[in-house]
């Protein structure tokens, strides 16, 4: 009897002190398991006299019930303490400011091209595509620039080594034609007019290539937007209105002056350089306009009759304007970007500003 009381005291103390659920499991096995100390006593009851067995048996059973209850309580205690610690450790302070996610952005050139396309589309112009690998015919001859014409020097050209595969794609079937990377988007004027009847109101945004040394304002690869509007009586006045409207919207300027300066392009007659007053300094003269108060923003002119003829049209009664400008240059002016090469530098410090 005495020894069971001692045993219970010892077991109670051990249960109360068990530091973890796991340690408690060990204690449980030690006392109540198949080879546990109390189990042993219960098993040995059969060796006792009937009187002793009755007394000890009752005692030992009470002890087992008590220990089981103690273990159950201690287990609940330990588990809820562990859960509390866990919760405290995983506590999230929802009042802390979040960590900003880095998200992708549109490339400034894509943005510029989208904006430009949007403005012209609202004026009823459709955006048209053309090939970047072009034939000598479309890039030069069809635009009234014959092989021996000095104007060809205006476009430093990447000529391509002729390739059977590419030759067979030549739509005009002029096999043996020299191929090049288009130096401007103007050839698409002719390609479009060949396939569609007038009137025309299109723009051609696209990539062009020039074989020249790079510097802050020149790159071998850049983008142009070509424009073409032709009907029976489209005049320079229409052109001035369209181009002024476009630049006012693109630069977000309330009122821009447009001045046409005489120039020369073989595919237009007359030809002009388009000047707008400087968006940066409002004619007070800054570095952007090189202290002139004016920016040169496009080449343009009235479509030359030979270009209509080369597209298979009768130039009689057809009249319209064409223009072309560099997209990088416009974006540089708008966002004060100092070097054209930044556009394909992939430098996140540059790109994340847009
Ligand atoms: N294609 C010319 C260039 O790349 C730009 C240009 C000038 C386009 C006059 C035109 C135009 O359509 O009429 O320099």
Boltz pocket constraint, residues with backbone or C-beta under 6 A from the ligand:
constraints:
  - pocket:
      binder: B
      contacts: [[A, 183], [A, 184], [A, 185], [A, 186], [A, 226], [A, 227], [A, 265], [A, 267], [A, 268], [A, 272], [A, 298], [A, 299], [A, 300], [A, 301], [A, 302], [A, 322], [A, 323], [A, 324], [A, 325]]
      max_distance: 6.0
